[in-house]
Amino acid sequence: MPRPPGGPAFRHDPRKSVLVLPGKAGPPSRWDREPAVCGHRVLRHENKALGRTIPVPVCASPAVITGAGVIVGGYDGYLRFFDRTLGKVYWQRRLDGPLYASLVLDGDRRRVVAAATTGLIACFDLRGGLVWSAKLGAPVHATPTVLPGAGVLILAAFHSRCAGLSLDTGELLFDRPLPRPWHAAHGGLAAHRDPYAGPATTGEDTAIVCCAEHVLCLAPDGTELWRQEIGHAVRASPAALHATGEVAVCPVDGRCLFLGSRDGQLRGEVRLDAKVTGSPAVSGRVLAVGTVRDTVAGIDVHTRATAWTAPQGAPREYTSLTVLPDGNFAATSARGNVVCLGRDDGRFRWESSQVLGLADHQPAMDITPVAGPDGSMYGGSYSGDLYHFRFQPLDEE
């Protein structure tokens, strides 16, 4: 899968969630056709005290190791490495609390990092060996990002904290406060659940953090480089536009703001006319942003003009758009199916189906899918269902 330059630009950038092993990219696939479910598994926890098994929610998007399988984090705190079909477990390791934030791959070192809601951060090699662990003083729900040049993992944590860890050793490089929401001073009951948005990596190897009604740019050592007050809360993770040296930030008031990544100055805005809680994605020169009305806007990052709009395909609340290996956009919609939209025109390409004819099976998914260039895509649900989708190989037409 071709990699654009720079670090991971958005919340579910494949650079954070897909590791292509040498010679394991697989044959070309028909990404423009609906994939089929070729593997299904339900995560369950055996509760001996109650004498029954309980489904384990899958809240975190997984990490795909092409040619080998998928690493899945469960709300039971277990990290499991499945084979490609989900039929076999290579290894499993347990953290001290639920896994909600999506898994992050350190491709340079061939490791996977998991963050528990307890604040425990653990790094494993692909054989399941613990490389390092660290404990923050606040819960982590937002998906972290990596600064590849500096070798730093950036985490946004509840209670208005931001931390940086060494990807080599797990050493805590900084732990700093962030601006608090305005309502924290007035007894806001959810004020501690901020920041909710995950950080993004700029082309300058700095981190963009959205918190309260502010956007901050941090150096790898945690130094604040600039701060911009935007007046409204941000729930969607920002997107770094490496091609233009800008950052796209979508607050809840329905705007998409374009800020200079070096100075934070406002360079333009696009009005979407609806609240944004799902995180955007960028592919080529197009930034795709979904709203709570299920509409998606494709914005040309060079002109900041709306290139297309689509009446469906927005990510369900608090999930994200992502990019398939062919460059088109995909997201788990409010219906619980993955919907694919064309990057250049926004046209509907396909919608997944998880109807398998199973008793007591709820087919709707809840998390952002992850697809690898070997033709596999993985999704999951809060009801504990895991799915392996297979795209049709080109040579089978």
VOTORDO-313913 format. One line per 10 residues: their letters; for each residue x, z, y of N, C-alpha, C. Coordinates in steps of 0.05 Angstrom, whole numbers, plus 5000, padded with zeros to 4 digits. Each point is the difference from the previous one (the first is absolute). Layout:
N
A) X,Z,Y,X,Z,Y,X,Z,Y  ...
% end
This chain:
397
MPRPPGGPAF) 5017,5000,4976,4983,5000,5024,5018,5000,5025  4998,4980,5017,5017,4999,5024,4996,5025,5017  5022,5011,5011,4998,5023,5017,5007,4993,5029  4981,5005,5018,5007,4996,5028,5021,5020,5009  5015,4994,5021,5021,5018,5009,4989,5026,5011  5017,5021,5000,4992,5025,5011,4988,5019,4979  4993,5024,5009,4988,5020,4982,4971,4996,4996  4987,5018,4985,4971,4997,4995,4984,5002,5026  4984,4979,5006,4987,4998,5026,4973,5013,5002  4987,5006,4978,4973,5011,5001,4996,5018,4976
RHDPRKSVLV) 4977,5014,5000,4995,5021,4981,5004,4992,4971  4987,4978,4992,5003,4991,4973,5015,4974,4998  5023,4999,5014,5019,4978,4998,5012,5000,4972  4999,4977,4986,5012,4999,4973,5029,5008,4999  5014,5000,5022,5027,5010,5000,5002,5029,4993  4978,5015,5003,5000,5028,4992,4989,5005,4972  4985,4980,4989,4985,5005,4976,5006,4981,4977  5018,4981,5003,5006,4981,4979,5030,4997,4998  5010,5004,4975,5029,4997,4994,5002,4977,4980  5014,4979,5008,5004,4977,4983,5027,5003,4985
LPGKAGPPSR) 4999,5006,4974,5024,5002,4985,5012,4972,4995  5027,4998,4997,5012,4973,4997,4989,4985,4976  4992,4975,5005,4989,4983,4979,4972,5007,4991  4986,5018,5015,4974,5010,4992,4977,4992,5019  5005,4979,5016,4979,4992,5019,4976,4987,4986  5005,4989,4976,4978,4989,4985,4993,4971,5009  4984,4986,4984,4992,4973,5007,4982,4999,5024  4998,4978,5014,4982,4997,5023,4970,5004,4991  4985,5012,5018,4972,5007,4993,4981,4987,5021  4975,4997,4992,4979,4990,5018,4988,5023,5016
WDREPAVCGH) 5014,5006,5022,4991,5023,5017,4974,4993,5014  4991,4975,5001,4976,4992,5014,4976,5002,4982  5003,5009,4975,4977,5002,4982,4996,5030,4992  4974,5006,4995,4994,5028,4993,5015,5009,4975  5013,5023,5002,5014,5011,4976,4981,5013,4981  5009,5005,4976,4984,5012,4979,5011,5027,4993  4983,5019,4993,5009,5026,4990,5011,4997,4972  5026,5006,4996,5012,4997,4974,5011,5027,4990  4994,5021,5014,5008,5026,4992,4984,5021,5015  4991,5021,4985,4984,5021,5013,5006,5026,4986
RVLRHENKAL) 5002,5021,5017,5006,5026,4989,4988,5021,5018  4990,5022,4988,4989,5022,5016,5019,5023,4998  5008,5011,5023,5017,5024,5000,4982,5024,4997  5007,5017,4981,4984,5024,4995,5018,5024,4997  4989,5023,5008,5013,5026,4997,4984,5017,4981  5013,5012,4980,4987,5017,4981,4999,5028,5011  4977,5010,5006,4996,5027,5010,4993,5018,4977  5019,5015,4990,4995,5016,4976,4981,5023,5006  5001,5010,5025,4982,5022,5007,4971,4992,4999  4994,4975,5009,4973,4990,5000,4993,4986,4974
GRTIPVPVCA) 5020,4993,4984,4995,4987,4975,4991,4971,5003  5010,4986,5022,4993,4973,5004,5022,4985,5016  4998,4974,4999,5019,4984,5016,4987,4992,5027  5017,4999,5020,4991,4994,5027,5015,4975,5010  4986,4980,5011,5014,4977,5011,5019,5008,5022  5022,4987,5002,5020,5005,5020,4999,4979,5022  4993,5006,5024,4998,4980,5021,5027,4986,5005  4999,4974,5005,5023,4985,5009,4996,4994,5029  5015,5015,5017,4997,4997,5029,5023,4985,5013  5023,4999,4986,5024,4988,5010,5003,4972,4989
SPAVITGAGV) 5007,4980,5017,5007,4974,4989,5026,5002,4984  5001,4985,4978,5023,5002,4982,5025,4985,5009  5021,5001,4984,5024,4985,5005,5004,4981,4976  5004,4974,5005,5002,4980,4978,5030,4994,4995  5008,5001,4975,5027,4993,4992,4996,4974,4983  5005,4977,5012,4994,4975,4987,5015,4997,4974  4986,4990,4980,5012,4997,4973,5000,5025,4984  4994,5023,5012,5001,5026,4985,4972,5013,5000  4988,5003,5023,4974,5013,5001,4994,5011,5028  4987,5023,5000,4990,5012,5025,5002,5030,4999
IVGGYDGYLR) 5008,5012,5023,5002,5029,5002,4976,5009,5016  4985,5019,4989,4975,5009,5011,5001,5030,5006  4991,5007,5024,4998,5029,5007,4971,5009,4998  4995,5022,4986,4973,5010,4997,4995,5025,5016  4974,5006,5004,4993,5024,5016,5006,5025,4984  5007,4998,4975,5009,5023,4984,5029,5006,5004  5013,4985,5018,5029,5006,5005,5019,4985,4982  4990,4985,4981,5017,4986,4981,5007,4972,5011  5026,4993,4996,5010,4974,5005,5004,4987,4972  4987,4977,4995,5002,4987,4974,5009,4972,5002
FFDRTLGKVY) 5019,4992,4983,5010,4973,4999,4987,4986,4976  4981,4982,5005,4986,4985,4979,5014,4973,4996  4996,4989,4976,5008,4972,4996,4981,4982,5015  5005,4974,4999,4985,4982,5016,4970,5000,4993  4993,5004,4975,4972,4999,4991,4986,5027,5003  5013,5021,5008,4990,5027,5002,4996,5013,4973  5009,4987,4979,4996,5010,4973,5020,5021,4991  5023,5001,5013,5022,5018,4992,5011,5015,5024  5007,5026,4996,5012,5016,5021,5030,5003,4993  5017,4989,5018,5029,5003,4995,5009,5029,5005
WQRRLDGPLY) 4990,5011,5022,5007,5028,5006,4979,5011,5020  4999,5026,5002,4984,5013,5020,5014,5025,5010  4997,5005,5026,5012,5024,5013,4979,5012,5018  5001,5026,5002,4979,5014,5016,5012,5013,5025  4986,4996,5022,5007,5014,5025,4981,5024,5002  5004,5015,5021,4985,5026,5002,4973,4998,5014  4991,4975,5005,4974,4997,5013,4990,4972,4998  4976,4994,5010,4989,4973,4998,5016,4980,5015  4999,4975,4991,5013,4977,5012,4978,4984,5014  5002,4999,5027,4981,4985,5016,5013,4977,5015
ASLVLDGDRR) 5023,5005,5012,5015,4980,5013,5010,4979,4980  5000,4975,5008,5008,4979,4982,5030,5002,4993  5008,4991,4977,5027,5002,4991,5018,4981,5016  5025,5007,5003,5019,4983,5015,5024,4994,4983  5007,4975,4998,5024,4992,4985,5024,4998,5018  5022,5011,4991,5026,4996,5013,5014,4978,4984  4995,4975,5008,5010,4977,4985,5030,4998,4998  5014,5009,5020,5030,4998,5000,5011,5018,4978  4988,5023,4995,5010,5019,4981,4984,5000,4974  4979,4984,4999,4983,4998,4976,4988,5027,4993
RVVAAATTGL) 4986,5012,5020,4988,5026,4996,4972,4999,5011  4984,5020,4992,4973,5002,5011,4997,5028,5012  4986,5002,5023,4997,5025,5014,4970,5006,5000  4993,5025,4993,4972,5009,5000,4999,5025,5018  4978,5001,5016,4995,5022,5018,4974,5014,4992  5002,5026,4994,4976,5016,4993,4987,5012,5025  4975,5006,4998,4985,5012,5022,5011,5028,5006  5016,5012,4982,5012,5026,5005,5024,4998,5019  5010,4975,5005,5024,4997,5016,5024,4995,4983  4998,5000,4973,5022,4995,4983,5005,4970,4999
IACFDLRGGL) 5025,4992,5004,5008,4972,4999,5020,4998,4977  4995,4981,4981,5017,4998,4976,5008,4971,4996  5026,4995,4994,5010,4974,4996,5010,4997,4971  4991,4979,4986,5007,4996,4972,5013,4973,4996  5018,4998,4981,5010,4973,4992,4979,4987,4981  5005,4976,4993,4980,4985,4984,4998,5010,4971  5018,5017,4992,4999,5013,4973,4985,5027,5001  4991,5007,5024,4986,5026,5003,5018,5023,5006  5025,4996,5005,5018,5022,5006,4997,5008,5029  4999,5027,5005,4997,5010,5027,5027,4997,5014
VWSAKLGAPV) 4999,4985,5022,5025,4996,5016,5002,5022,5021  4979,5006,5015,5000,5021,5019,4971,5008,5006  4997,5023,5012,4974,5009,5010,5004,5016,5025  4979,5001,5016,5001,5015,5026,4972,5011,5005  4998,5021,5015,4975,5012,5006,4996,5002,5030  4979,4987,5010,4993,5002,5029,4981,5023,5004  4997,5008,5024,4983,5023,5006,4972,4992,5007  4991,4975,4993,4974,4990,5007,4991,4980,4979  4973,4997,4996,4990,4981,4980,5005,4971,5008  5006,4983,4981,5004,4972,5005,4977,4984,4987
HATPTVLPGA) 4986,4985,5017,4978,4982,4990,5006,4972,5008  5014,4995,5022,5006,4973,5010,5023,4988,4984  4998,4974,4996,5021,4985,4985,5025,4999,5017  5023,5009,4988,5026,4999,5015,5010,4972,5004  5021,4997,5015,5014,4975,5002,5030,5005,4997  5015,4979,4997,5029,5002,4998,5013,4985,5023  5023,5011,5009,5017,4986,5019,5024,4990,4983  4999,4975,4991,5020,4991,4981,5029,5000,5010  5003,4994,5026,5027,4999,5011,5013,5028,5001  4984,5020,5007,5010,5027,5002,4998,5016,4973
GVLILAAFHS) 4984,4989,4981,4996,5014,4975,4985,5026,5004  4978,4998,5016,4984,5024,5006,4971,4995,4992  4988,5021,4988,4971,5000,4994,4986,5015,5023  4980,4988,5012,4985,5012,5022,4973,5008,4991  4992,5025,5004,4975,5011,4991,4985,5012,5024  4974,4993,5002,4982,5013,5019,4983,5020,4984  5000,5025,5009,4986,5021,4986,4979,5013,5017  4980,5011,4987,4979,5015,5014,5012,5022,5017  4984,5011,5018,5008,5021,5019,5021,4988,5020  4997,4974,5004,5016,4986,5021,5030,5003,4997
RCAGLSLDTG) 5009,4992,4976,5029,5001,4994,5010,4972,4992  5025,4995,5004,5013,4976,4990,5028,5008,4991  5008,4990,4976,5025,5007,4988,5015,4975,4990  5026,5003,4999,5017,4978,4989,5018,5012,4978  5001,4986,4977,5016,5008,4977,5020,4978,4993  5024,5008,4991,5019,4981,4991,4990,4988,4973  4999,4974,4999,4992,4987,4974,5021,5004,4979  5025,5006,5007,5021,5005,4980,4997,5027,4987  4996,5020,5016,5002,5028,4990,4975,5017,5004  4981,4991,5017,4977,5016,5006,5005,5020,5022
ELLFDRPLPR) 5024,5000,5011,5006,5019,5021,4981,4997,5024  4991,5022,5011,4982,5000,5023,5017,4994,5025  4995,4977,5012,5015,4991,5023,4987,5009,5026  4974,5002,5000,4986,5011,5023,4972,5008,4992  4988,5019,5014,4972,5008,4997,4991,5008,5028  4983,4983,5012,4993,5004,5028,4970,5001,5004  4992,5013,5022,4971,5000,5006,4992,4974,5013  4974,4994,4998,4988,4977,5013,4978,5009,5019  4991,4983,5018,4978,5007,5018,4975,5006,4983  4985,5021,5008,4976,5008,4985,4976,4987,5012
PWHAAHGGLA) 4978,4996,4984,4976,4988,5011,4989,5017,5023  4986,4988,5019,4989,5014,5023,4982,5023,4992  4985,4996,4977,4980,5019,4993,5012,5024,4985  5027,5000,4995,5012,5023,4987,4998,5024,5018  5000,4996,5026,4998,5023,5019,4971,5009,5003  4981,4987,4987,4972,5007,5003,4987,5006,4973  5016,5007,4981,4989,5008,4974,4992,4977,4982  5011,4976,5005,4994,4977,4983,5005,5006,4970  4980,4998,4984,5003,5009,4972,5018,4981,4983  5004,4976,5009,5017,4981,4986,5026,4995,5014
AHRDPYAGPA) 5006,5016,5021,5024,4995,5016,5026,5002,4983  4999,5017,4979,5024,5003,4983,5006,4975,4983  4979,4983,4997,5003,4976,4983,5011,4976,5016  5022,5005,5013,5012,4980,5017,5030,5003,4999  5016,4979,4998,4991,4972,5000,4989,4991,4973  4980,4983,5001,4989,4988,4976,5013,4973,4994  5008,4986,5021,5013,4974,4996,5028,5003,4990  5009,4981,4984,5028,5000,4990,5018,4986,5020  5026,5007,5000,5018,4986,5019,5007,4972,4991  5011,4984,5018,5009,4973,4994,5029,4997,5010
TTGEDTAIVC) 5014,4980,4989,5028,4995,5006,5003,4976,5017  5014,5003,5023,5005,4977,5018,5024,4984,4991  5003,4977,5013,5024,4984,4995,5025,5012,5009  4999,5022,5017,5023,5014,5009,5007,5024,4982  4986,5002,4977,5004,5022,4981,4992,5027,5013  4979,5000,5016,4989,5024,5011,4972,5004,4988  4988,5023,5004,4974,5006,4988,4979,5002,5022  4977,4988,4996,4977,5002,5018,4981,5020,4987  4993,5021,5015,4982,5021,4990,4976,5002,5019  4976,4998,4989,4976,5003,5015,4988,5028,4995
CAEHVLCLAP) 4996,5015,5021,4990,5027,4996,4983,5007,5024  4979,5015,4995,4981,5008,5021,4992,4975,5016  5005,5000,5027,4994,4977,5016,5025,4987,5010  5022,5001,4984,5026,4991,5008,5013,4982,4979  5018,4983,5009,5018,4985,4983,5028,5007,5008  5017,5007,4979,5027,5008,5005,5019,4982,4984  5023,4996,5012,5022,4985,4985,5022,5020,4996  5009,5003,4975,5020,5020,4993,5025,4985,4988  5023,5010,5008,5025,4991,4988,5003,5012,4972  5019,4990,4984,5003,5011,4973,5006,5030,4999
DGTELWRQEI) 5011,5011,5022,5006,5029,5000,4977,5016,5013  4978,4987,5006,4977,5014,5011,4998,5000,5030  5020,4989,5013,5000,4999,5029,4977,4983,5010  4985,5010,5019,4978,4984,5012,5011,4980,5019  4995,4974,4995,5010,4978,5016,4980,4993,5022  4974,5001,4993,4979,4996,5020,4974,5011,4990  4982,5004,5019,4973,5010,4994,4980,4986,5018  4978,4992,4988,4978,4987,5015,4974,5014,4994  4987,5009,5020,4973,5012,4997,4980,4977,5002  4982,4999,4980,4980,4978,4999,4971,5010,5004
GHAVRASPAA) 4996,5026,5001,4974,5011,5008,4980,5003,4977  5005,4989,4977,4981,5002,4978,5015,5006,4974  4986,5013,4981,5012,5006,4974,5007,4975,4984  5020,5003,4983,5008,4977,4983,4998,5010,4970  4984,4986,4985,4997,5005,4971,5014,4979,4983  5002,4976,5011,5013,4978,4985,5031,5001,5005  5015,4994,4980,5029,4999,5003,5008,4976,5017  5021,5003,5016,5009,4977,5017,5013,4978,4983  5004,4977,5012,5014,4978,4987,5022,4991,5019  5024,4998,4989,5023,4990,5016,5001,4970,4998
LHATGEVAVC) 5002,4987,5022,5001,4970,5001,5029,4992,5005  5015,4997,4979,5029,4995,5002,5006,4974,5015  4982,4980,4997,5005,4974,5012,4999,5001,5030  4985,5018,5012,4996,5001,5029,5012,5026,5013  5010,5018,4983,5011,5025,5012,4978,5017,5011  4976,5000,4988,4978,5016,5009,4989,5017,4978  4981,5018,5007,4986,5017,4981,4971,4997,5006  4984,4996,4979,4970,4999,5003,4989,5027,4992  4984,5012,5019,4987,5026,4995,4971,4997,5005  4983,5009,4982,4971,4997,5001,4987,5027,5002
PVDGRCLFLG) 4994,5010,5024,4986,5026,5002,4970,4996,4992  4986,5023,5000,4972,4999,4990,4981,4988,5021  5009,4993,5024,4982,4989,5019,4997,4970,4997  5011,4988,4979,4995,4972,4995,5019,4981,5013  5023,5010,5010,5020,4982,5012,5023,4997,4981  5015,4978,5002,5025,4996,4987,5021,4997,5023  5018,5020,5002,5019,5001,5022,5027,4989,4990  5013,4985,5017,5027,4989,4994,5020,5013,5018  5017,5016,4988,5020,5015,5015,5028,4989,4994  5018,5001,5019,5028,4992,4995,5013,5021,4982
SRDGQLRGEV) 5013,4991,4979,5011,5019,4981,5024,5015,5011  5013,4989,5021,5023,5013,5012,4993,5019,5022  4978,4994,5015,4994,5016,5023,4972,5011,5001  4982,4992,4981,4973,5011,4999,4982,4989,5021  5009,4981,5016,4983,4989,5022,4978,4983,4989  4976,5002,5011,4977,4984,4992,5004,4971,5008  4999,4982,4980,5004,4972,5006,4974,4984,4997  4980,5011,4988,4974,4986,4998,4982,5016,4982  4974,4991,4999,4981,5013,4982,4979,4980,4992  4988,5005,4977,4978,4984,4990,4977,5019,4994
RLDAKVTGSP) 4976,4994,5009,4977,5017,4995,4985,4990,4975  4996,5019,4982,4987,4994,4974,4971,5009,5000  4992,5016,5019,4972,5008,5004,4988,5016,4976  5017,5014,4986,4991,5018,4979,5023,5019,4993  4993,5023,4990,5019,5021,4993,5019,4989,4978  5025,5009,5001,5020,4992,4980,5011,5025,4987  4996,5002,4973,5011,5022,4985,5018,4990,4977  4997,4975,4992,5017,4988,4980,5025,4988,5013  5022,5002,4986,5025,4991,5011,5004,4970,4998  5012,4988,5021,5004,4971,5000,5024,4991,4983
AVSGRVLAVG) 5004,4974,4997,5023,4989,4987,5008,4974,5015  5025,4993,4997,5010,4976,5013,5013,4982,4979  4994,4974,5003,5011,4979,4982,5007,4976,5017  5025,4992,5000,5008,4978,5017,4995,5007,5029  4985,4982,5014,4994,5005,5028,4972,5012,5004  4987,5009,4979,4973,5010,5001,4999,5030,4994  4987,5015,5018,4993,5028,4996,4971,5002,4993  4993,5012,4977,4972,5002,4992,4991,5029,5004  4978,5003,5014,4989,5027,5006,4971,5001,4992  4992,5020,4985,4972,5003,4991,4986,5022,5016
TVRDTVAGID) 4974,4998,5003,4984,5020,5014,4980,5013,4981  4987,5021,5009,4980,5014,4984,4975,4983,4997  4997,4978,5015,4978,4981,4996,5005,4980,4978  5023,5003,4987,5009,4982,4978,5010,4974,5010  5004,4997,5026,5011,4975,5010,5031,5002,5001  5013,4977,4998,5029,4999,5001,5008,4979,5021  5019,5008,5017,5011,4981,5020,5028,4993,4993  5006,4974,5001,5028,4990,4996,5011,4994,5028  5020,5015,5008,5011,4997,5027,5028,4987,4998  5004,4980,5016,5027,4987,5002,5018,5019,5015
VHTRATAWTA) 5021,5009,4987,5017,5020,5012,5017,4989,5023  5003,4974,5001,5016,4988,5022,4984,4996,5025  4975,4992,4997,4983,4995,5023,4981,5023,5006  4996,5018,4981,4981,5022,5001,4971,4990,5003  4995,4976,4990,4973,4989,5000,4988,5002,4972  4974,5004,4999,4986,5001,4974,4999,4972,4988  5014,4997,4977,5001,4974,4987,4976,4995,4983  4988,5021,4989,4977,4998,4983,4986,5027,4997  4975,4999,4992,4985,5025,4993,4986,4995,4974  4997,5021,4984,4986,4998,4975,4978,5021,4999
PQGAPREYTS) 4977,4993,4988,4977,5019,5000,5002,5020,4978  5021,4999,4984,5003,5019,4977,5029,5003,4994  5006,5020,4983,5028,5003,4990,5016,5022,5013  4987,5016,5018,5015,5022,5012,5005,5022,4980  5022,5014,5003,5005,5022,4981,4980,5023,5004  4993,5012,4978,4982,5023,5002,5014,5022,5016  4984,5019,5011,5011,5019,5019,5025,5014,4990  5021,5001,5017,5025,5014,4995,5017,4987,4979  4993,4976,4990,5019,4985,4983,5013,4979,5018  5011,4979,4987,5016,4981,5015,4996,4971,4990
LTVLPDGNFA) 5006,4982,5018,5005,4972,4992,5028,4999,4989  5005,4981,4982,5026,4995,4989,5004,4970,4998  5024,4992,4990,5007,4972,4999,5007,4993,4971  4988,4979,4990,5006,4990,4973,5026,4984,5000  5012,4995,4977,5025,4984,4999,4998,4973,5012  4976,4988,5003,4998,4974,5012,4996,5001,5030  5000,5025,5012,4997,5003,5028,4972,5005,5010  4979,4997,4983,4973,5006,5008,4994,5030,5000  4978,5007,5013,4993,5028,5003,4981,5009,4979  5002,5026,4993,4981,5012,4980,4995,5028,5008
ATSARGNVVC) 4976,5010,4993,4993,5028,5005,4977,5008,4981  4999,5026,4994,4976,5010,4986,4978,5005,5020  4978,4985,4997,4979,5001,5020,4982,5024,4996  4980,5002,5017,4981,5022,4998,4984,4999,4974  4998,4976,4988,4986,4998,4974,5017,5009,4977  5025,5006,5005,5018,5009,4978,5013,4978,4985  4998,4975,5009,5014,4978,4988,5022,4990,5018  5021,4988,4989,5021,4988,5016,4990,4973,5010  5003,4995,5026,4992,4975,5012,5026,4987,5012  5003,4974,4995,5023,4985,5010,4991,4981,5022
LGRDDGRFRW) 5014,5000,5023,4995,4982,5022,5025,4984,5006  4997,4974,5006,5022,4983,5007,5014,5009,5025  5027,4999,4999,5015,5009,5024,4996,4981,5024  4999,4974,4995,5000,4981,5022,4972,4995,5012  4979,5004,4984,4973,4994,5009,4980,5022,4996  5007,5021,4986,4982,5022,4996,4977,4994,4980  5001,4977,4987,4979,4993,4982,5001,5017,4974  4976,5005,4990,4997,5015,4975,5013,4985,4977  5017,5013,4984,5012,4988,4977,4988,5010,4974  4998,5026,4996,4988,5010,4976,4994,5030,5004
ESSQVLGLAD) 4984,5010,4981,4993,5029,4999,5002,5009,4972  5013,5022,4995,5004,5010,4972,4974,5012,4989  5000,5003,4973,4978,5013,4986,5012,5019,4980  4989,5025,4999,5009,5019,4980,4977,5007,4981  4980,4983,4998,4977,5005,4982,5010,4994,4972  5002,5021,4983,5012,4997,4973,4980,5006,4978  4975,5007,5007,4980,5006,4980,5005,5027,4986  5013,5019,5013,5005,5026,4988,4979,5020,5009  4994,5018,4982,4981,5021,5006,5011,5019,5021  4983,5009,5019,5008,5019,5021,5024,4991,5015
HQPAMDITPV) 5002,4975,5005,5023,4989,5014,4992,4992,5028  5013,5011,5020,4995,4993,5028,5023,4980,5009  4994,4975,5003,5021,4980,5004,5013,4999,5028  4988,5014,5020,5011,4998,5026,5027,5014,5002  5019,4987,5014,5026,5011,5005,5002,5012,5027  5020,5017,5005,5002,5015,5025,5027,4997,5014  5020,4989,4988,5026,4999,5012,5009,4971,5005  5020,4998,5017,5012,4973,5006,5014,4990,4975  4995,4975,4992,5014,4989,4976,5029,4993,5006  5015,4998,4979,5028,4991,5002,5005,4978,4980
AGPDGSMYGG) 5011,4977,5009,5005,4977,4983,5029,4993,5000  5010,4992,4977,5028,4992,4997,5001,4970,4994  5024,4988,5004,5002,4971,4995,4999,4991,4971  4998,5019,4982,4997,4993,4971,4971,4995,4993  4982,4999,5020,4972,4994,4994,4983,5024,4994  5010,5024,5004,4985,5024,4995,4992,5014,5026  4975,5011,5000,4991,5016,5022,4987,5025,4989  5003,5023,5014,4990,5025,4990,4983,5013,5022  4978,5013,4990,4982,5015,5018,4991,5025,4986  4985,5017,5014,4991,5024,4988,4977,5012,5016
SYSGDLYHFR) 4989,5022,4990,4977,5012,5012,5001,5030,4999  4983,5013,5016,4998,5029,5000,4988,5010,4974  4987,4983,4985,4989,5009,4975,5020,4999,4977  5025,4993,5007,5021,5001,4979,5006,4973,4987  4986,4979,5008,5004,4974,4987,5025,4986,5011  5016,4989,4982,5023,4983,5007,4994,4972,4990  5008,4980,5015,4995,4972,4992,5026,4984,5003  5004,4983,4980,5021,4980,5001,4986,4973,5001  5004,4986,5023,4989,4973,5003,5022,4980,4994  4992,4978,4988,5019,4978,4995,4991,4975,5013
FQPLDEE) 5018,4987,5015,4994,4974,5012,5008,4978,4981  4985,4978,5002,5004,4977,4981,5028,4987,5006  5017,4998,4979,5025,4985,5004,4995,4971,5006  5017,4989,5017,4997,4971,5007,5002,4982,4976  5016,5006,4981,5004,4982,4977,4977,5001,4980  4979,5016,5005,4977,5002,4982,4976,4985,5011  5003,4984,5021,4977,4986,5011,4992,4978,4981
% end
